[in-house]
């Protein structure tokens, strides 16, 4: 099952929003732990997508250069 593109692209922002919600509305000191984990997860998702897209772009450029040679 695939997510709609708009939801898929918004997942890191949703994680960050959830983290800030944890920090603001939960007054327990332990609320910082899941907030921190959500921020880390957001960064990891964003970084993995960026790396994957860069690899795809490089591979596509190499393929195009091989075809034109």
Protein Blocks (a to p, Z undefined) as FASTA:
>chain_A
ZZdfklmmmmmmmmmmmmmmmmmmmmbfklmmmmmmmmmmmmmmmmmmmmmmmmmmmmmm
mmmmmmmZZ
